[in-house]
Amino acid sequence: MKRIGATASVVFLVGALSGSAFAGDQPLLKEQAAEGYCHMKFPAVRQRTLSSDNPQLKSDSTGDVIDFYGPCDESPTSADQIVQQKQDEQFMFGRAYEDGD
């Protein structure tokens, strides 16, 4: 009987984790704004995974959200989003370390 409970717990845990991994690429908000264009909000990509082959999204609870307006088929981990977030990181780094006049 203990084995059944432990097995059921493991199956449930694996299912929950794999389900959250598949749901990670889904937007938090998706509204049709115009024909072919949508307003979407989705979690930002973790900074340390921006340059990797497997970019990972931040947790929804961090509040770091991308507010996107464009084609409805855009993905949070698409090449366009990765490039844009890298540029945003470089911009913010430059602003943080500018010499004050």
C-alpha positions in Angstrom: 0.0 0.0 0.0 2.9 2.4 0.7 4.3 1.7 -2.7 1.0 2.7 -4.4 1.0 6.0 -2.5 4.6 6.8 -3.3 4.2 5.8 -6.9 1.1 8.0 -7.3 2.9 10.9 -5.7 5.9 10.6 -8.1 3.6 10.3 -11.1 1.6 13.4 -10.0 4.8 15.4 -9.4 6.3 14.5 -12.8 3.1 15.3 -14.5 2.8 18.7 -12.8 6.4 19.6 -13.6 6.2 18.5 -17.2 2.9 20.3 -17.6 4.4 23.5 -16.3 7.3 23.1 -18.8 4.9 22.9 -21.7 2.8 25.8 -20.4 5.9 28.0 -20.1 5.8 29.1 -23.7 2.2 30.3 -23.4 1.5 34.0 -23.0 0.0 35.3 -19.7 -2.3 37.5 -21.8 -3.3 37.4 -25.4 -5.8 39.8 -26.9 -6.6 40.3 -30.6 -5.7 44.0 -31.2 -6.1 44.2 -35.0 -6.3 41.8 -37.9 -3.1 39.7 -37.6 -1.8 41.6 -34.6 -2.1 40.8 -30.9 -1.4 42.3 -27.6 0.4 39.8 -25.4 2.2 39.6 -22.1 4.6 36.9 -21.2 7.4 36.3 -18.7 10.9 37.5 -19.7 13.7 35.1 -20.4 16.2 34.4 -17.6 19.2 36.5 -18.2 21.7 33.7 -17.7 19.9 31.6 -20.4 19.7 34.4 -23.1 22.8 33.1 -24.8 22.1 29.4 -24.4 20.5 27.0 -26.9 17.7 26.5 -24.4 16.4 29.9 -23.2 14.2 29.5 -20.1 11.4 31.9 -18.9 11.4 33.5 -15.5 8.7 32.6 -13.1 5.4 34.4 -13.4 5.8 35.5 -9.7 8.9 37.7 -10.5 6.7 40.2 -12.2 9.3 40.6 -15.0 6.9 40.6 -17.9 7.3 41.5 -21.6 4.5 43.7 -23.0 4.4 42.8 -26.7 2.3 44.1 -29.6 2.8 42.4 -32.9 2.1 39.2 -34.8 -0.1 36.7 -33.0 2.2 33.8 -33.6 5.1 35.3 -31.6 6.6 33.1 -28.9 8.4 34.3 -25.7 11.4 32.2 -26.7 11.5 33.1 -30.4 14.7 34.4 -32.0 13.2 37.9 -32.2 12.4 38.1 -28.5 15.8 36.7 -27.5 17.6 39.4 -29.6 15.3 42.2 -28.2 15.9 41.1 -24.6 19.7 40.9 -25.2 19.6 44.5 -26.6 17.5 45.6 -23.6 20.0 44.1 -21.2 22.9 45.8 -22.9 21.1 49.1 -22.8 20.3 48.8 -19.1 23.9 47.8 -18.4 25.2 50.8 -20.2 22.8 53.2 -18.4 23.8 51.7 -15.0 27.5 52.4 -15.6 27.5 55.7 -17.5 29.8 58.3 -16.1 27.9 61.1 -14.5 28.6 64.6 -15.7 
